[in-house]
């Protein structure tokens, strides 16, 4: 039973690390703010993480239209 709990905990931690790294790589990228997987991950993040991710994207891509999850109001302005 102890081995099963340890295995499940290891899998859960690995999953969080992989997803977290993928999200962080998206919000700090300099290529494009329109990566579908990154947009989905950023939109699913809790409020403070989503806000931080949108701020990082806005810092890098301020002249571009904001991706889904970072748009305010009419979709043409950043949050």
KANOR-V305454 format. One record per helix or strand. SS is the DSSP state (A for helix, B for strand). FROM is the first residue (numbers start at 1). LEN is the number of residues. If there is no record, write none. Layout:
BEGIN
ss->SS from->FROM len->LEN
ss->SS from->FROM len->LEN
END
This chain:
BEGIN
ss->A from->2 len->26
ss->A from->36 len->9
ss->A from->47 len->14
ss->B from->71 len->2
ss->B from->77 len->2
END
